[in-house]
Amino acid sequence: MDFDLTDEQKLISESAREFADREILPRVRENDRQARFDRELASKLGEVGYLGAPVDEEYGGRSLDYLGYGLIVEQIGRADSSARTVVSVQTSLVCGSIERWGSDEQKRHWLPRLCSGEALGCFGLTEPDTGSDAANLRTRATKTDGGWSISGQKMWISLANFAEVAMIFAQTDPSKKHRGLACFLVPTDSSGFTTQEIHGKLGLRASDTGEISLDDVEVPDDAMLGEIGDGFKVAMSALDNGRYSVAAGCVGICDGCVDASVDYSKERHQFGVPLARFQLVQEMIAEMIVKRDAARMLVWRAGHLKDTGKPNTTETSIAKYYATEAAVECANLAIQVHGGSGYVDDYPVERYLRDARVTTLYEGTSQIQKLIIGRAATGINAMTPMEAEA
């Protein structure tokens, strides 16, 4: 295996780091304090090609491989996970799904605007009573003469209040379970489509999160992404890509924790010497570095498998599970290195901890990732209750 990045990949990473330092870091603390979604920053991300980077150039993307995309996400995540969320949702969940499953007309209508940042999209899978159990959605799509009528609710949806198009997953026939699931591209200005902002989040305060209500929203037949029954496959393939993106962003959190802790430990003096002189401080920094490097290698492995077209669901789950848990652990250690200073937002480490915590929950909890890994090892699906298998 070759662990060296190509010159092009190094340039991608360096450019993304420079962009993050120039455009994201100066505004991140105030956006976090104000819980303000920065639509201008989202547009800038599109202008430099960081939204939909793996999408084919024909549709407005950059045709990057997944390793290159992961390098961008890592650097954006190092600066601000709220900005990284925009990249992940727009690219991995929305653009990636439209490119893979959409008709040529759907691709040409939506992808150029989404990749440029002119328009934003959201991924409407989770419901108030349904998270990981995607086969049992309560949102219903009923066939009409002109298309479909969709009713239901979606919860914890990133970019819901700013999106121009929503990928809405709905059940067309509850008796068919996952085989009845369909995905629709729903313009958010449709009659009966409303959103409400969710306030009071622990982290990702500068990321928009909302609840979607659909009250007999009418869409034409050509709004469906793929066919009836493809909805489950669309969701699972999107989550595979989304988990990769979240994992890469968490490598960025780990890296930010290392940088902040090294700088602080060399600047801060106690007992007449820098904190870096103390063995237990070096131990904490060493733990962070090991977790960061291990997470990065797992992300690169998953990216390599995606780029070579090989099965990668298990490896992506391994990367997502390890990197997200590592981000929480690194942020906790970084606060410890900073002491009381790490408990306030003069330094980024307290935000790293708040932002990292949700990454172990969305795109499949850490427990779901363990079940995916365990299923691959044993051949037994522990996510399906025994009575459902009978």
RACORNOR-V590335 format. One record per backbone hydrogen bond with DSSP energy under -0.5 kcal/mol. CO is the residue of the C=O (numbers start at 0). NH is the residue of the N-H. Records with the same first field share a line. If there is no record, write none. Layout:
CO: NH  NH
//
This chain:
0: 2
5: 9
6: 10
7: 11
8: 12
9: 13
10: 14
11: 15
12: 16
13: 17
14: 18
15: 19
16: 20
17: 21
18: 22  23
19: 23  24
23: 26  27
24: 27  28
26: 30
27: 31
28: 32
29: 33
30: 34  35
31: 34
34: 36
35: 37
36: 38
37: 41
38: 42
39: 43
40: 44
41: 45
42: 46
43: 47
44: 49  50
45: 48
49: 51
51: 54  61
52: 61  63
54: 62
55: 58  60
56: 59
64: 68
65: 69
66: 70
67: 71
68: 72
69: 73
70: 74
71: 75
72: 76
73: 77
74: 78
75: 79
79: 83
80: 84
81: 85
82: 86
83: 87
84: 88
85: 89
86: 90
87: 91  92
88: 92  93
89: 94
90: 95
93: 97
94: 98
95: 99
96: 100
97: 101
102: 106
103: 107
104: 108
105: 109
106: 110  111
109: 113
110: 114
111: 115
112: 116  117  118
113: 116
114: 50
119: 163  164
121: 123  166
122: 124
123: 168
125: 154
126: 129
129: 126
131: 133
132: 135
133: 136
138: 170
139: 150
141: 148
145: 220
146: 143
147: 218
148: 141
149: 216
150: 139
151: 213
153: 211
155: 157
156: 159  209
158: 161  162
163: 187
164: 121
165: 167  185
166: 123  168
167: 169  183
169: 171  181
170: 140
172: 175
173: 176
175: 178
176: 179
177: 180  231
179: 171
180: 228  230
181: 169
182: 224
183: 167  185
184: 186
185: 165
186: 189
189: 192
191: 193  214
193: 212
195: 210
196: 198
203: 206
205: 37
207: 158
208: 197
209: 156
210: 195
211: 153
212: 193  214
213: 151  215
215: 217
216: 149
218: 147
219: 222
220: 223
222: 184
223: 225
226: 229
229: 233
230: 234
231: 235
232: 236
233: 237
234: 238
235: 239
236: 240
237: 241
238: 242
239: 243
240: 244
241: 245
242: 246
243: 247
244: 248
245: 249
246: 250
247: 251
248: 252
249: 253
250: 254
251: 255
252: 256
253: 257
254: 258
255: 259
256: 260
257: 261
258: 262
259: 263
260: 264
261: 265
262: 266
263: 267
264: 275
267: 274
269: 272
272: 269
273: 276
274: 277
277: 281
278: 282
279: 283
280: 284
281: 285
282: 286
283: 287
284: 288
285: 289
286: 290
287: 291
288: 292
289: 293
290: 294
291: 295
292: 296
293: 297
294: 298
295: 299
296: 300
297: 301
298: 302
299: 303
300: 304
301: 305
302: 306
303: 307
304: 309
305: 308
311: 315
312: 316
313: 317
314: 318
315: 319
316: 320
317: 321
318: 322
319: 323
320: 324
321: 325
322: 326
323: 327
324: 328
325: 329
326: 330
327: 331
328: 332
329: 333
330: 334
331: 335
332: 336
333: 337
334: 338
337: 340
338: 341
339: 342
340: 343
343: 346
346: 349
347: 351
348: 352
349: 353
350: 354
351: 355
352: 356
353: 357
354: 358
355: 358  359
356: 359
357: 360  361
359: 365
360: 363
364: 368
365: 369
366: 370
367: 371
368: 372
369: 373
370: 374
371: 375
372: 376
373: 377
374: 378
379: 381
380: 383
382: 384
384: 387  388
385: 388  389
//
